[in-house]
Amino acid sequence: MKRILIFAATMMSLSAMAQETYESAQLATEDLNGTARYIGMGGAMEALGADISTLHTNPAGVGMFRRSWVGITAGATIQQGNDNVNNIFNKTGVTNADLDQLGFVYSAKSRKGNNLNFGFNFKKNRNFNEILTATNSLYNGSASVKSAIGKVLGRYNYSDYLVNEVLNAQFSVDGSAGYALADSYAFSSVNEGYIGEYAFNFSGSINNRVYLGMSLGIKSVHYHANSEYVETLLDASDIYRGDLSIADLRKITGTGVDVKFGAIFRPIESSPFRIGLYINTPTWYRLTCTTEQSASFYVNPDNNMDLQTGKELVNDSYGNSTKWDYNVNTPWKFGISLGHTIANMFAIGLTYQYSDYSAIDNRIASVNTYDYYDGWGWGYTESYRTSSSDNVMNRNTENSLKGVSLLKLGFEAKPVPEVAIRLGYNFQSAIYDKTKGTKETTLDTDGSYLATNSYTNWGDTHRITFGLGFNLGSNLNLDLAYQYATTKGNFYPFEKMIETSSTIANDPVSTEVKDNRHQLSATLGYRF
């Protein structure tokens, strides 16, 4: 008897959730990383080529290899922040060692200037390791007030819900929106993890004047964040009443894929001057996030009576854990670069790249389940994942993020054939809009509801690099690089909120923070 599959009209959508603007932005940004030569040149090698790191930006650069090559890069990063700004204690600091790059290029024999190369490379695109602490006074706001406003408005995130459970009810006369004033806050967070990219490259040259390349990148996300926010609560007489603590532990894992296309050409046959062009598609991420959030109220035993409500305040805590799937599509990247060499003694490179981060697409993922039955009554269940744009969150992304320019400049000199000296400068404009950028936790979307309260609007990033290269023989090379990167930002413990009907206002004071990093890298390469 012929088996006939009958589709049963049972479809169920599970885990229909999205993510929030500031966490998605972390996945879209990249560090200056790769081989020590690439770092020493400030990353400005998209037209100079012949370095495996260009596989991740302009894949045509790998087409300039004339010999096969294999190499490995290891390094150490030291993060240092400011320890005192405006007499307020703030500090960042962490040191970690990494395997930054591992890959090879196989170069087929060329004929009359035509060749075909194959390459593979693993590279750390993003280093999430960071410790950030910040303290400041709370003049016109508190997490307690924020949760009360959210309750009045009928829109608040999960942290606000937890605060309502453990604290606001104790200060409420009618159970609606009680709150307590706060004097100051202390925030600390520890972030760990990385985004690694496994890239496969096909590239080659035509008559030694035109170089073309394509790379397929597969990215792996490993992100862990652990933060705690504590504020000191006061009564109407400014006497210490207790502490409110909000803790958040979250883990993001998943994979992404993108495709990169590039070209390099020499407009003048007799000149080594070359122009590079490249386009990188968005990275299409499929991600899973798990969180554990809790709120706790610790009462001052010497001041545990609330005069307004007549209630005896008690220690309390409440928490929960959540897991959901979501998708994020990062923006397109467009780049143009120039490169020139002089008598095999000097090389200079310049690259400009643009990407519109306000176009990040936060997407709601759904798992659809179907039940099938055949002619004999046997059945099975099949599930597949779909996604759709989170238009509510994407409007916040458009307001909070903006287009980013990346400028790279690199210079290399060889005083003798066996030694190279390199200098580089790398500038990345601010991703976040300092005037409009905010984490909105009252949006009608799950991405907002499950987000943390705090956020930082980081500014421009400046990177200065220095490198040395040593030819250890006809086949072996050793490259060393040092990179200094600095960024300033404004940290906010929560967003500004106003509820006009009850004249409740919550206006936090921003705190200036810094992220200064020193990176040492070494690459050992072998040509064959």
Disulfide bonds with the S-S distance in Angstrom:
none
